[in-house]
Amino acid sequence: MPGEDSLERLRREGRIVIVGASLAGLRAAETLRAEGFGGSLTLIGDEPYEPYDRPPLSKAVLLGKASADHTELPRLRAVDATWRLGVAASGLDMAGRRVRLADGGEVPYDRLLIATGVRARPWPKEAEAQLDGVFVLRTRDDAVKLERRMKIGPRRVFVIGAGFTGSEIASACRDQGIEVTVAERADAPLVGALGGVVGAVAADMQRENGVDLRTGVMVTGLEGDSTGRVRAAHLSDGSVVETDVVVVSLGATRNTEWLAGSGLGAGPRGIACDAGCRAFDFRGIVTDDVYAAGDVARSPNPLFGYQFLSLEHWGNAVAQAEVAAHNMISAGADRRPHMWVPAFWSSQFGVNIKSVGVPSMGDEIMITQGSLAERRFTGVYGYQGRVIAAVSFDNTRWLEFYQRLIETGAPFPPEFETVDRRPEGRQPVPADFPDPSLPTHGPTVTLSGYSPGDRQLVFTPAHP
Amino acid sequence: MRLVVDLNKCQGYAQCAFLAPDVFTMHGEESLVYSPRADEAQREKVARAVAACPVQAITAEGLNTEPLPEVSDAR
């Protein structure tokens, strides 16, 4: 069959280009080689560094237990690739199968994997964002700068946004004995990702650890002194907080601008792809030579009503990269779907927070084990009578069990007794997620797209 | 040496923190904080930690990865 011949040729001498040289890009490259891809492999990354791990940047690094410029990822195997580091991809010619680079160069491909991830959303007022002492935390360079400033011993750190990153930064500050104020627009930290019931626990935890947590407020402006250094933050309730370091933790923006006009189905919500990681073009027709993986991708998951999930999760980047790489060099019948059950972790104030499934889909939560007040518990989220997610605070060993409940569509509320069930866990309560149409810090799981049941098609331009 | 821990897998058994305390420490009861780059002098201890992890969550270059060529292919 001619199709098989061309696949064999691709595997032997094809050209595969990966845009994005972070976790997903690296693991995809390793998988391609592990599965016998013998052609040329090029990795393009806008940062001048080889692939490094980001989670330590807001945890071990800020706790002084690791250095921001030494989090390079271990290599699972040699990838024998051409690395174009420090140069961003600036455009895609789908018909001509070429990636354009910011330095004017072009890289031709037979198969393309896009793993350009996300970037930190900056403080929207540009002049204020430029003030000395105002930081974001996403990249190695961000972390080096923040680490340096933290070591000088700021009088007070001001964190805008109490999502996971913001909360981890606050935790690291308290660990180092640094005064910290956290301003959050919602009524509690982590509500976008975990809802108000768990958010209230996170709020207590912050306050007990000495965080000056201000909820239900917006930051209206940052004020600099005559030398251009930040000196105070102004809040919507009229209060002013003096500070010398501001960390903007307002979630992330997907790196898809470079694909504008390419014809790919890419926009502010990411790159739409099928369960096999093949990207859609803007007409909704699936391509067979362009793939996407990691934070920038959004793909339908049958376990969650075929919703298109885009996940800013470490484990998702690894799993999706492996599936994408496999499918890029496999024939139709050998291809695999990416059906990962979302899972993430956060470590803050000495508590291990983990979740599986999609909590933000949950209407109700039931504390099936332990107690909220003790901050050691497992909560199960229900959606339309089935278990859709679970969260644990210092109770990680139970999560695998709950993951199986999610995978098997087990009924909610659970019909069985659980170890360490308390009176508070007898009945489900509303999970109390904020109205998704109101802007808040980015939840780690974003639901978008439309189930087959409500066939609406909305065109989202690349530049809103 | 470079290392990474899959913290989705990690269940806080703390074997690594016991066997290689300069690289792995527990922060609270079940949160692991680790240094992604360990001194060569720690290799033996890290190897024991890798082997002892009940959920096999630790990946350390040269211990449980395929050998890399002498000349790194990274820039």
Chai-1 contact restraints between the chains, C-beta under 6 A:
chainA,res_idxA,chainB,res_idxB,connection_type,confidence,min_distance_angstrom,max_distance_angstrom,comment,restraint_id
A,E50,B,A74,contact,1.0,0.0,6.0,A-B,restraint_1
A,D53,B,V4,contact,1.0,0.0,6.0,A-B,restraint_2
A,D53,B,P36,contact,1.0,0.0,6.0,A-B,restraint_3
A,P56,B,P36,contact,1.0,0.0,6.0,A-B,restraint_4
A,A60,B,V33,contact,1.0,0.0,6.0,A-B,restraint_5
A,K65,B,V33,contact,1.0,0.0,6.0,A-B,restraint_6
A,K65,B,S35,contact,1.0,0.0,6.0,A-B,restraint_7
A,A66,B,S35,contact,1.0,0.0,6.0,A-B,restraint_8
A,A66,B,P36,contact,1.0,0.0,6.0,A-B,restraint_9
A,H70,B,R37,contact,1.0,0.0,6.0,A-B,restraint_10
A,T71,B,P36,contact,1.0,0.0,6.0,A-B,restraint_11
A,E72,B,R2,contact,1.0,0.0,6.0,A-B,restraint_12
A,L73,B,V4,contact,1.0,0.0,6.0,A-B,restraint_13
A,P74,B,R2,contact,1.0,0.0,6.0,A-B,restraint_14
A,P74,B,L3,contact,1.0,0.0,6.0,A-B,restraint_15
A,P74,B,V4,contact,1.0,0.0,6.0,A-B,restraint_16
A,P74,B,T59,contact,1.0,0.0,6.0,A-B,restraint_17
A,P74,B,E61,contact,1.0,0.0,6.0,A-B,restraint_18
A,P74,B,T65,contact,1.0,0.0,6.0,A-B,restraint_19
A,R75,B,L68,contact,1.0,0.0,6.0,A-B,restraint_20
A,L76,B,T65,contact,1.0,0.0,6.0,A-B,restraint_21
A,R77,B,E66,contact,1.0,0.0,6.0,A-B,restraint_22
A,A78,B,L68,contact,1.0,0.0,6.0,A-B,restraint_23
A,A78,B,P69,contact,1.0,0.0,6.0,A-B,restraint_24
A,A78,B,D73,contact,1.0,0.0,6.0,A-B,restraint_25
A,D80,B,D73,contact,1.0,0.0,6.0,A-B,restraint_26
A,W83,B,R75,contact,1.0,0.0,6.0,A-B,restraint_27
A,L85,B,R75,contact,1.0,0.0,6.0,A-B,restraint_28
A,G315,B,N8,contact,1.0,0.0,6.0,A-B,restraint_29
A,A343,B,N8,contact,1.0,0.0,6.0,A-B,restraint_30
A,W345,B,L7,contact,1.0,0.0,6.0,A-B,restraint_31
A,S347,B,S31,contact,1.0,0.0,6.0,A-B,restraint_32
A,G350,B,H27,contact,1.0,0.0,6.0,A-B,restraint_33
A,G350,B,G28,contact,1.0,0.0,6.0,A-B,restraint_34
A,V351,B,G28,contact,1.0,0.0,6.0,A-B,restraint_35
A,N352,B,E30,contact,1.0,0.0,6.0,A-B,restraint_36
A,N352,B,S31,contact,1.0,0.0,6.0,A-B,restraint_37
A,D394,B,E29,contact,1.0,0.0,6.0,A-B,restraint_38
A,D394,B,E30,contact,1.0,0.0,6.0,A-B,restraint_39
A,T396,B,Q11,contact,1.0,0.0,6.0,A-B,restraint_40
A,T396,B,E30,contact,1.0,0.0,6.0,A-B,restraint_41
A,R397,B,Q11,contact,1.0,0.0,6.0,A-B,restraint_42
